[in-house]
Amino acid sequence: MERHALAHLIEQKISERFDDVEVVDFDLRKGRDPLLTVYIDRPGGVDLDLCVAVTHALDVLRDTYRLEVSSPGLDRPLRKPEQFARVTGSEVRVRTAAPREGRASYRGVLTAAGDTALTMRLDDGRDVTIPYAEVARARLVPTYDRLGGQRE
């Protein structure tokens, strides 16, 4: 199944059973024993009972994939504009699909998240705007405050 169709099916099955669960991302490892890992979130957090319930909601996929359901963690992936918008003001890491001006890896504070692009302030004080279409991978950088007083 192609990634877009799989994403649509995952979203559909979860939204049929849950009003407050967001599909943050998913990973698919192909091979002899394909593994599908679905990362979910909801206000108040994710617990084991929710992971089990979401696994049951995705039963239709268990014939094709080994299935894992998990919280996205502190270094949560960012894919959708609304996910970027929620973490504006936080430090993020972004890798572009192809180098932009000789650079493909960026780390800085997300200062804006529009409909088509994000803007971040790099450590050297420069601002860079990257269209979402050019983002290969993006993650939130865990910070001291989000860890509840613990170091990264």
MOUR-V917872 format. One record per run of one state. SS is the DSSP state (H for helix, E for strand, C for the rest). FROM is the first residue (numbers start at 0). TO is the last residue. Records with the same first field share a line. If there is no record, write none. Layout:
SS = FROM-TO + FROM-TO
This chain:
C = 0-1 + 17-20 + 29-33 + 41-46 + 57-57 + 61-64 + 71-75 + 77-79 + 86-89 + 100-101 + 113-115 + 122-125 + 140-151
H = 2-16 + 47-56 + 58-60 + 80-85 + 131-133
E = 21-28 + 34-40 + 65-70 + 76-76 + 90-99 + 102-112 + 116-121 + 126-130 + 134-139
